[in-house]
Amino acid sequence: MESDGSRVYALAFGAHPDDVELSCGATLLKIMGEGSKVAVCDLTRGEMGTLGTPETRRKEAAEAAKAMGYRERVQLDLGDSKLFYNEENLHAVIAVIRRFRPQAVFCNPAEERHPDHVKASKLVTDACYYAGLRQLKTTDGGTPQEPHRPRHIFHYIQFRDLAPDMIVDVSDTFEASRHGLLSFTSQFWQEGESGSPATLIKRKEFLSGLEARARALGEQIGAQYGEGLIETTTPAVRTFTACFPDI
């Protein structure tokens, strides 16, 4: 049985290193600021990316985890630009869910520009359900795992301008979340740099575009910054005023 030391409130999955920090980093900082633990799992090493190498991206991911203050960050090797939906990959994700036993899971959205993001969304969403089946066996370091099904699945928003089901007020954490994001130095524009291949996120305007989106989402809820989430699970309201407080 997994120890309580591994348990977290939120477990965030990304198809590639930096997906999480790009899309829901400020929300994760907010959760940690409220006293709950967060873990992150990168499904691939990002080995097919135009910029950086698997080794540099692993180092950057570790730096980001340190800057953000995650309980733990793990990296699987399910195949960048492959990420097949098969039993082996599904069981690998289930094992991570059972290891950390989260109440909330964050993952890529089902509608996205990058095919890996779409595949990751399906893989993680299904794994959340199958992780609750007692007859489906997985192990962690040779130790049999107990079933566990997260209560909430949140899809963060990436390239596509999707309509959120909810907007998290991240006014107090957005600026701090940039420290984690900018740990991925190989992926973003740097002052005075030349000769690097051009990519969508390597543009000088990219980071200001992220801020503009956060400001636009925040504007919808009367906040400085916001991050949008799409929830595919049905939330249960036990205490109405706790879910919808008088602000």
N, C-alpha and C positions, 0 to 999 in steps of 0.2 A: 504494500500500500504506500502511496506517495506521502511524504512528510508534509506537515503544515508549512514548513520552511520554504517549500517550492510554490505554495499557493499564492496566486495573485488575484486581484479584482478584475483587471483587464489584460487581455492578451491581444496584441496587434500583429497581424500577418501582412507581409508585403511580398509581391512576386520577386522584387529585386531590392537590394540594399538601397535605401533612401526613399522608397515608396512611402513608408510610414511617416518619416519626418517631413516629407513634402506635403502630406495630405491631412494628417491629424495630430501632428506633434504638439501643438498648443493645447489640444483637448487632453492629450495624455499628461502633459504637465499640470493641467488643471486637476485631473484625477489624483495625481500624486500629491499636489498641494492640499487636497482635501483629506489626505492621510491614507490613501489606498496604494497598493503596489501594482506595478505595471511590468509586463515582460513583452519582448518583441521577438518575432521569428521571421527571418528572411528565408523564403522558400528556395532561392537560388543564389549562386555566387555572383551573378551579374557578368558572367564570363563572355557573353556575346555583345556587351556594350561597346560602343565606339570609343569611349574614353576610359582610361584606367585599366587595371588588370584585376583578376580575382584577388590577388594578394593585396594590392593597394586598396581595393574596395572593402576587404575584410578589415584592414587596419582603420580605414575611415569609419566603418560601421562601429568598431569598438570605441573610437574616439567620440562618435555621436552618442553612444550608449552612456559613456562616462559623463558627457556634457548634460545629457537629459536626466540622468539619475535612475535609469531603469533597474528593476530588480535583477534582470538578466536579459541577455540577448543571445539567441541561438541562430545558427545558420545551417539550413539543410542544403542539399545538392541535388535538387530535383530536375535540373536541366534548364538553363536559360534558353529561351526561344524554342523550348520543347514542352516542358511542364505538362507531360501527358497525364490524362485522367486514367489512372490504372490502379490496381489493388495495392501495389507497392507504395506509390506516392500517397494514396489515400490513407494507408496505415501509418505512414510516417507523420502525416499531419495529425491524425487521431492520437498518436503517441505523445505529441507535443501538447495537445489539448488536455489529455489525461494527466500529464506531468504537472502542468500549472493550474489546472482545475479552475478556470476563470468563470466569473459570472457574465462578463461582457467580452465579446470578441469583435475586433475591428479588422476589416479586410478590404481588398480592392472591390470596386463596383462591377456589376454584371455587364454594364455597357461602357466600353472604353475604346480608346484608340489602339492601344497595344494588345495584341492577342494574348500575351502572357497574363495580362491583368484580368481579362475575361476568364481565362482558364483558372487562375488563382481564385477568383471569386466563387466559381462553381466547386472547386476542390475543397476550399475551406468551409463553405456553407454546408456541403454534404457531410464533411468530416465532423462538423459540430453535432449533427444528428446521430451519425453512426457511432460517435464516441460514447453515446449513452446506452449502447446495446451490450448487455452483459455477455452474450454469446460470441461477440467479436473480440478476439484475444489480441492484446499487444503487450509488449514488455518494454521496460526502461532499464537498460544495463543488465538485462537478464532477469529482472524482477517483474512478475506479472502486475499489470495495472488494473485499477478499479475503473468501472465505467463512470463517465461524467459528461453531462450535456449542459453547455452554457445556456443561460436564460435569454441573453440578448445578442443579436448579430447586427453590427453597424457597418455599413459600407461607406467609406469615405469617398470624397469626390476628387477626381484627378483631372485629366485633360478635358473630357466632355463637360459641358456646362449643364449638369443635371440638377433637377429641382430637388432640394433637400426635404426630408420629412421633419427635420428639426435643425435648428441652428444653435450651436454652443457659443455662449459669450466667452471669448478668449482674450478679452481686452487686457487682462492682467498677465497673460502668459505668452502672447504672440511674439513679442520682441525677444523674450528668453528662448523661445523655440527656434529662433534663427541660429543660435549658437550650435544646436544639434545639427540643423540642416547644413550649415556652412562647414561642418566637419568633412563633408564629402567634397573636398577641394578639387578632385579630378573632374568633377561633373559640371562645375559652374564657372562662369566667366570670372577671370581674375584681372585686376588692373595691371596693365603693362604686358600681359601675356600675348604671345603671337605664335602662329604656326599650328595651333591645335585644330583638329577637324571641327567643322561647324555641326552642332546638333540643336535640337529644339530647346533644350534646357541650358545650353552653353551660351545662349544669346545674352547680351548685357541687359536686355529688357525683361528677361524671364523673371527674376526675383521681384522686380517692381510690379510685374503682373500678378504674382502671387499675393503681394500686399494689397493690390487693388481689389482682387477678388475677396480677400478677407475683410476689407473695408466695406465692400458692397453688401456682403452677407451680414456684417455687423449693423449696417444701416437699417436692414430689415427688422432688426429687433431692438433698435435704439442703443446700440453699443458701438464702441470704436472698432472692434474686430470680431469676426465670427468665423466658425468652421461648420460646414454643412455635413450632415449625416443622413443616410437612408437606412431605415430600419426594416428588416424583412420579418422579424418576429413581432408578435402582438404583445405589447406591454400590458401588464396587469397593474391596475391602480389600486393600491391598498389604502393609502392615505392621500386623499385628493389634494389637500392643501400643501402636502410635501412635494407633490409632483408639479403643482401649479400655485406657487406661493404668491402672496400679495406683495408685489415689488414696490 
